[in-house]
Amino acid sequence: DRKHGGGALTLMCGVLAIVFGADVRWQGDDSPGEPSCSFSEETEDSILRRAEWFLTNRGPDGRARETRTLGGGSRLTLTSSLLQTRGQASISNFDISDGEGNVLLFNGEVYDGLPHLGEGNDGEALLRALGKCETATEVTSLLSGLRGPWSIVYWQKRTETLFYGRDVIGRRSLLGFCGGSAGPPWQRYSVLSSVSLAPLDAPERERRGWREIPPGVYSARLGSGPGCVMPERHAWTDPVPAALASTGTVNAAAEGREARATEEEVEAAAKELFGLLTEAVRLRCSLVHHTRKEGSGPGPIRPAPVAILFSGGLDSAILAGIAGLVCSPGDPIDLVNVCFVGGGSPDRASARSCLLELSGANPSRDFRLIEVDSSLADVDGSRARLLQLLQPAETFMDLNIGAALAMAASAKGRLLACRGGELLVVSEVYESAALVILCGHGADEQAGGYGRHHTKYRAGGWAALAEEIELDTQRLWRRNLGRDDRCISDLGREARFPFLDESVALALRTMPLPVKCDPGRQPGEGDKRVLRVLARRFLPGLENASRRTKRAIQFGSRIAKLSNKRDFGSNRAANTASAGTVVLPDFKPGKPA
């Protein structure tokens, strides 16, 4: 049973590390980017000014910076900003360095894997534990044992080594930029950052020099001075991340195409998964002591410590149902729904319907729906900022998803509640006070929720389906998680993903495929079968939600339909052009500056 006790707990959210005088090939095989200017022009201060917006937005509650002088005149600057969600006292000044000169930039949450974690700040506990490590093996072992989402940059003074990386699933953004070998060594610079700092009008080679750091633990020896540095990637030493990172281990467990799981097998698996998900949601909803100011309305409106990105579909309904069980009694829960067609989207209808069902089955819990109404004009007004957050993602689909998430993460709109079996408008203008927002990421990829999973099964049986699910889960960090973390965190809220808890992910990975899903059944029954049984059997009020078919946020909110019509002429034309993979004109080579 994982416990996270009291104390002044914080979350560092903005991460920025700059190495001047060296080009660090952060992934080991990077082609260097092309610096847009020389060292004399691209100073430390100018880079920090460009980073100011994301550091402030991701971490509005505090800032800390440390500088270290390296050999040969090279220099390392480490900066972190703070979003505080835990601790009874507010913190504006915080330390990222210990008394030995070691420095830690940490973006994430540690739920287990550190001694005496319940007694204080998880970032401080991690810095103390890292300070006791002497070798790269010991650092890797410590980070491998952490449970929870994280990206990290750690300077070990004794060995003059910079450790960095992301958790095995890649739930927190971390990008690397190599300033390249053009010019003399003192003109080179390399950056690790939560967000790309490449201007939208930068040369393409520089913009493409910003890359997602793959999940893993890396180390770069910086003490030798200017020049090219090739980091080392370290293998996971803990069996849980090692299993999640391995390939060929999704459990097909079915020899023939006709193999099926019994109802008893599926229900037993659903019961086990329900226990794991309940603990995952509890961990992510506990000790959230800080909120924004409560919204406006007729009379006092109690602030909700936790919000949920909510479509009324299966995954978000499960999170809402479990949150209703584990959140503190009396705490309201904000369900946030975004729509781009004046309230007439499929997700808006299902969100309202599910709110009525949840409230009817759980009368002691105050579920509230925040209806965020947005438009393409709103997206266009935020386009430059969205494109900055998306990088290195660059397609029309990335923009549609990122925009929908960003608008939803504002959590500002009409507030509805269920009273006497009917929906009541509590306030026409309300902004959620929650700093934590739960998201259903990972459910479809792990449990066979996409239409392409059914297509793969028809073409190649269980083995082909197992390969496709493994591909989806192994590329979540690149296709979804980094992008979505950047878009949501820019609103000063922290996204948490219970379906990607290590215990949940491992259980789904080893679960026999015919238990997880049954491609022989129709949509709304066979896809994510184990989750549908979980919702019906263990969560009251989710009977209808358990049968709703999959709709991705860009389709359920209708932003994709509007975007396709404007940018391609129609949905059909967009499908013909494979709009989901088409690069935005803002990013195409040779675009106007």
ZAMARGU-4260 file (C-alpha; in steps of 0.2 Angstrom, whole numbers, plus 5000, padded with zeros to 4 digits):
<rodrens>
0) 5000/5000/5000 | 5008/5016/4994 | 5007/5030/5007 | 5011/5049/5004 | 5010/5057/5021
5) 5009/5075/5027 | 5022/5089/5026 | 5026/5104/5015 | 5025/5095/4999 | 5028/5104/4982
10) 5030/5101/4964 | 5043/5109/4953 | 5035/5111/4936 | 5046/5122/4925 | 5064/5114/4921
15) 5078/5123/4911 | 5096/5118/4910 | 5108/5128/4899 | 5126/5122/4895 | 5137/5136/4887
20) 5153/5131/4879 | 5148/5113/4874 | 5137/5104/4862 | 5129/5089/4871 | 5121/5076/4860
25) 5107/5073/4873 | 5101/5057/4865 | 5118/5051/4860 | 5115/5051/4841 | 5107/5068/4838
30) 5112/5078/4823 | 5116/5095/4830 | 5105/5110/4827 | 5110/5126/4819 | 5113/5140/4831
35) 5103/5155/4825 | 5117/5167/4832 | 5134/5167/4840 | 5138/5165/4858 | 5141/5184/4859
40) 5123/5187/4854 | 5114/5172/4861 | 5118/5175/4879 | 5112/5167/4895 | 5101/5181/4898
45) 5093/5181/4881 | 5089/5162/4883 | 5082/5165/4900 | 5071/5179/4894 | 5064/5168/4880
50) 5060/5155/4894 | 5052/5167/4905 | 5034/5164/4899 | 5034/5145/4901 | 5043/5145/4918
55) 5030/5158/4924 | 5015/5149/4917 | 5021/5131/4922 | 5027/5137/4940 | 5019/5153/4945
60) 5023/5151/4964 | 5042/5152/4965 | 5058/5152/4955 | 5076/5146/4959 | 5092/5146/4949
65) 5109/5139/4952 | 5125/5142/4941 | 5140/5131/4940 | 5157/5135/4932 | 5164/5120/4922
70) 5181/5117/4914 | 5188/5127/4900 | 5176/5142/4903 | 5160/5132/4901 | 5146/5136/4912
75) 5130/5127/4918 | 5114/5136/4923 | 5100/5127/4931 | 5083/5135/4933 | 5066/5128/4940
80) 5049/5136/4944 | 5036/5130/4956 | 5018/5125/4956 | 5013/5121/4973 | 4999/5109/4976
85) 5003/5102/4993 | 5008/5108/5010 | 4997/5118/5022 | 5009/5133/5021 | 5013/5143/5005
90) 5031/5142/4998 | 5039/5156/4987 | 5057/5152/4991 | 5063/5134/4989 | 5081/5126/4987
95) 5086/5116/4972 | 5104/5114/4979 | 5110/5104/4994 | 5125/5109/5005 | 5137/5099/4994
100) 5134/5108/4978 | 5122/5096/4970 | 5107/5103/4961 | 5091/5095/4956 | 5077/5101/4944
105) 5062/5090/4946 | 5045/5090/4938 | 5034/5077/4944 | 5026/5067/4959 | 5034/5053/4969
110) 5021/5041/4976 | 5034/5028/4982 | 5052/5023/4981 | 5060/5036/4993 | 5064/5033/5011
115) 5053/5043/5024 | 5043/5051/5009 | 5028/5054/5020 | 5038/5066/5031 | 5042/5080/5019
120) 5044/5087/5002 | 5046/5074/4989 | 5059/5085/4979 | 5069/5088/4995 | 5068/5069/4999
125) 5074/5065/4981 | 5088/5077/4982 | 5094/5070/4999 | 5093/5052/4992 | 5103/5057/4976
130) 5116/5066/4987 | 5120/5049/4995 | 5123/5041/4978 | 5141/5040/4972 | 5140/5031/4955
135) 5130/5031/4940 | 5123/5014/4944 | 5117/5020/4961 | 5108/5035/4953 | 5100/5024/4940
140) 5095/5012/4953 | 5087/5026/4964 | 5077/5034/4949 | 5072/5016/4943 | 5063/5013/4959
145) 5053/5029/4959 | 5034/5027/4956 | 5025/5042/4949 | 5028/5054/4934 | 5044/5063/4933
150) 5057/5072/4922 | 5073/5076/4930 | 5089/5086/4928 | 5102/5082/4942 | 5120/5090/4943
155) 5132/5079/4953 | 5146/5090/4959 | 5158/5077/4964 | 5159/5068/4947 | 5154/5084/4937
160) 5141/5074/4929 | 5123/5079/4923 | 5110/5066/4925 | 5093/5068/4916 | 5079/5059/4910
165) 5060/5054/4911 | 5050/5041/4919 | 5048/5024/4909 | 5031/5030/4902 | 5036/5048/4898
170) 5022/5057/4908 | 5032/5073/4909 | 5039/5084/4895 | 5058/5085/4893 | 5066/5092/4877
175) 5084/5093/4872 | 5093/5105/4860 | 5110/5103/4854 | 5118/5120/4848 | 5129/5112/4836
180) 5147/5112/4831 | 5146/5128/4820 | 5159/5140/4825 | 5172/5139/4839 | 5168/5129/4855
185) 5164/5144/4866 | 5150/5149/4854 | 5141/5132/4857 | 5126/5130/4869 | 5115/5115/4873
190) 5098/5116/4882 | 5086/5104/4892 | 5069/5112/4894 | 5051/5108/4898 | 5046/5117/4882
195) 5055/5121/4865 | 5062/5139/4865 | 5065/5139/4846 | 5055/5154/4839 | 5042/5150/4826
200) 5052/5159/4813 | 5068/5151/4817 | 5077/5141/4803 | 5070/5124/4801 | 5086/5115/4806
205) 5086/5124/4823 | 5068/5121/4826 | 5070/5103/4822 | 5085/5102/4834 | 5073/5102/4848
210) 5068/5084/4852 | 5059/5074/4865 | 5070/5065/4877 | 5065/5047/4876 | 5061/5039/4893
215) 5076/5033/4902 | 5091/5039/4913 | 5105/5047/4905 | 5122/5055/4911 | 5134/5067/4903
220) 5151/5071/4909 | 5154/5090/4908 | 5170/5093/4917 | 5182/5091/4903 | 5177/5108/4896
225) 5172/5114/4878 | 5168/5102/4865 | 5156/5088/4860 | 5149/5078/4874 | 5141/5061/4870
230) 5130/5055/4885 | 5127/5038/4891 | 5110/5029/4892 | 5108/5018/4907 | 5097/5003/4908
235) 5082/5002/4920 | 5087/4992/4936 | 5070/4990/4944 | 5059/4976/4937 | 5044/4986/4935
240) 5051/5000/4923 | 5061/4986/4915 | 5045/4976/4911 | 5036/4991/4905 | 5050/4996/4893
245) 5053/4979/4886 | 5046/4974/4869 | 5037/4958/4864 | 5029/4956/4881 | 5011/4962/4878
250) 5001/4946/4883 | 4992/4939/4867 | 4988/4923/4877 | 4977/4916/4863 | 4982/4904/4850
255) 4968/4905/4838 | 4957/4919/4831 | 4941/4911/4839 | 4949/4912/4857 | 4938/4921/4869
260) 4938/4925/4888 | 4924/4919/4899 | 4913/4932/4908 | 4920/4925/4924 | 4938/4928/4918
265) 4934/4946/4913 | 4925/4950/4929 | 4940/4943/4940 | 4952/4954/4930 | 4940/4969/4931
270) 4940/4967/4950 | 4959/4967/4951 | 4960/4982/4940 | 4947/4991/4949 | 4958/4990/4965
275) 4973/4996/4956 | 4964/5010/4948 | 4956/5015/4964 | 4973/5017/4973 | 4980/5026/4957
280) 4966/5039/4958 | 4967/5040/4977 | 4986/5044/4976 | 4983/5058/4963 | 4969/5066/4973
285) 4976/5065/4990 | 4985/5080/4999 | 4980/5093/4986 | 4980/5107/4998 | 4981/5122/4987
290) 4968/5129/4975 | 4966/5145/4965 | 4953/5158/4971 | 4935/5151/4970 | 4925/5156/4956
295) 4911/5169/4955 | 4892/5164/4957 | 4876/5167/4967 | 4883/5165/4984 | 4899/5156/4990
300) 4905/5141/4979 | 4916/5129/4987 | 4932/5126/4978 | 4936/5109/4971 | 4953/5103/4974
305) 4953/5091/4959 | 4945/5092/4941 | 4943/5079/4928 | 4944/5081/4909 | 4927/5075/4906
310) 4918/5069/4890 | 4905/5057/4898 | 4913/5043/4889 | 4920/5027/4897 | 4937/5032/4903
315) 4933/5049/4910 | 4917/5042/4918 | 4927/5029/4927 | 4939/5042/4934 | 4925/5052/4940
320) 4916/5037/4948 | 4932/5032/4957 | 4936/5050/4962 | 4919/5051/4970 | 4924/5036/4981
325) 4941/5042/4987 | 4941/5061/4988 | 4938/5069/5005 | 4920/5069/5010 | 4911/5085/5006
330) 4924/5090/4993 | 4916/5094/4976 | 4923/5087/4960 | 4924/5098/4944 | 4920/5089/4928
335) 4927/5100/4913 | 4920/5098/4896 | 4925/5108/4880 | 4915/5111/4865 | 4918/5121/4849
340) 4901/5121/4841 | 4890/5132/4853 | 4886/5117/4865 | 4880/5105/4852 | 4894/5093/4852
345) 4893/5074/4855 | 4904/5075/4871 | 4893/5089/4878 | 4878/5079/4877 | 4886/5063/4885
350) 4894/5074/4898 | 4877/5081/4904 | 4869/5064/4903 | 4884/5056/4913 | 4883/5070/4926
355) 4864/5066/4929 | 4869/5047/4931 | 4883/5050/4942 | 4874/5062/4954 | 4859/5051/4955
360) 4869/5036/4960 | 4881/5046/4972 | 4869/5059/4981 | 4882/5063/4994 | 4895/5068/4981
365) 4894/5086/4973 | 4899/5082/4955 | 4899/5099/4945 | 4900/5101/4926 | 4910/5116/4919
370) 4905/5119/4901 | 4919/5127/4892 | 4913/5135/4875 | 4927/5139/4863 | 4929/5142/4845
375) 4941/5142/4830 | 4943/5161/4833 | 4949/5157/4851 | 4961/5145/4844 | 4967/5157/4831
380) 4970/5170/4845 | 4981/5158/4854 | 4989/5150/4839 | 5007/5157/4841 | 5007/5151/4860
385) 5000/5134/4855 | 5012/5131/4841 | 5026/5135/4853 | 5019/5123/4866 | 5017/5109/4853
390) 5034/5109/4846 | 5042/5097/4841 | 5024/5090/4837 | 5019/5099/4821 | 5003/5092/4812
395) 4985/5098/4811 | 4980/5084/4822 | 4993/5090/4835 | 4985/5107/4835 | 4967/5101/4836
400) 4971/5090/4851 | 4983/5103/4859 | 4970/5117/4857 | 4956/5106/4864 | 4966/5102/4879
405) 4972/5120/4882 | 4955/5127/4881 | 4948/5113/4892 | 4962/5116/4905 | 4957/5134/4907
410) 4942/5126/4916 | 4932/5142/4913 | 4914/5142/4908 | 4896/5139/4914 | 4895/5129/4930
415) 4881/5116/4931 | 4875/5104/4945 | 4862/5091/4947 | 4848/5096/4959 | 4833/5085/4961
420) 4837/5075/4946 | 4838/5090/4935 | 4853/5101/4929 | 4854/5118/4936 | 4865/5132/4931
425) 4875/5137/4946 | 4885/5151/4938 | 4886/5157/4920 | 4904/5162/4922 | 4915/5151/4933
430) 4933/5146/4934 | 4938/5130/4943 | 4950/5132/4958 | 4958/5115/4955 | 4976/5114/4951
435) 4976/5096/4948 | 4966/5089/4933 | 4964/5070/4930 | 4965/5064/4912 | 4961/5047/4904
440) 4976/5045/4894 | 4982/5028/4891 | 4966/5018/4892 | 4963/5016/4873 | 4981/5012/4869
445) 4983/4999/4883 | 4965/4991/4882 | 4962/4990/4863 | 4951/5005/4862 | 4955/5011/4844
450) 4946/5007/4828 | 4963/5002/4821 | 4965/4989/4834 | 4949/4980/4827 | 4957/4982/4810
455) 4973/4974/4815 | 4964/4960/4823 | 4954/4956/4807 | 4970/4956/4797 | 4981/4946/4808
460) 4973/4939/4823 | 4978/4941/4841 | 4997/4942/4837 | 4994/4957/4825 | 4983/4965/4839
465) 4996/4963/4852 | 5010/4971/4841 | 4998/4986/4838 | 4995/4988/4856 | 5013/4987/4860
470) 5017/5000/4847 | 5004/5012/4854 | 5010/5010/4872 | 5028/5012/4868 | 5026/5028/4858
475) 5014/5037/4870 | 5028/5048/4876 | 5032/5054/4858 | 5015/5056/4851 | 5004/5061/4866
480) 5011/5064/4883 | 5025/5077/4881 | 5014/5088/4870 | 4999/5086/4882 | 5009/5090/4897
485) 5015/5106/4889 | 4998/5112/4884 | 4989/5108/4900 | 5004/5114/4912 | 5004/5131/4903
490) 4988/5135/4911 | 4995/5132/4928 | 4987/5116/4931 | 4995/5099/4933 | 4989/5084/4922
495) 4988/5067/4931 | 4985/5050/4922 | 4979/5036/4933 | 4977/5024/4919 | 4996/5026/4917
500) 5001/5022/4935 | 5015/5009/4934 | 5004/4996/4943 | 4989/4999/4932 | 5000/4999/4916
505) 5009/4983/4921 | 4993/4974/4925 | 4986/4979/4908 | 5002/4974/4899 | 5002/4956/4907
510) 4983/4954/4905 | 4978/4941/4892 | 4971/4951/4876 | 4955/4942/4875 | 4951/4948/4893
515) 4956/4966/4889 | 4946/4967/4873 | 4935/4957/4861 | 4937/4963/4843 | 4923/4951/4838
520) 4910/4961/4847 | 4903/4977/4841 | 4910/4994/4846 | 4904/4999/4864 | 4905/4981/4869
525) 4921/4972/4864 | 4934/4987/4864 | 4941/4990/4881 | 4930/4975/4887 | 4938/4974/4904
530) 4935/4993/4908 | 4917/4992/4902 | 4914/4977/4914 | 4923/4987/4928 | 4912/5002/4926
535) 4896/4992/4926 | 4900/4980/4940 | 4909/4991/4952 | 4904/5009/4949 | 4886/5014/4952
540) 4878/5026/4939 | 4890/5021/4924 | 4878/5009/4915 | 4876/5020/4900 | 4894/5027/4900
545) 4900/5009/4900 | 4892/5007/4883 | 4897/5023/4874 | 4909/5021/4859 | 4926/5029/4858
550) 4927/5048/4853 | 4944/5056/4853 | 4943/5074/4860 | 4946/5082/4843 | 4931/5073/4836
555) 4919/5073/4852 | 4922/5092/4854 | 4920/5095/4835 | 4936/5105/4833 | 4942/5093/4820
560) 4926/5095/4810 | 4928/5114/4810 | 4946/5114/4806 | 4945/5101/4792 | 4931/5112/4784
565) 4941/5128/4785 | 4959/5120/4781 | 4954/5106/4768 | 4937/5111/4762 | 4928/5096/4770
570) 4930/5081/4782 | 4931/5070/4767 | 4945/5080/4759 | 4954/5080/4775 | 4953/5061/4777
575) 4959/5060/4759 | 4974/5071/4763 | 4977/5061/4779 | 4975/5077/4789 | 4981/5069/4805
580) 4999/5068/4798 | 5000/5084/4787 | 5012/5097/4794 | 5005/5114/4798 | 5010/5127/4786
585) 5018/5137/4800 | 5031/5123/4801 | 5034/5119/4783 | 5051/5122/4775 | 5052/5138/4766
590) 5038/5146/4775 | 5038/5165/4775 | 5047/5172/4790
</rodrens>
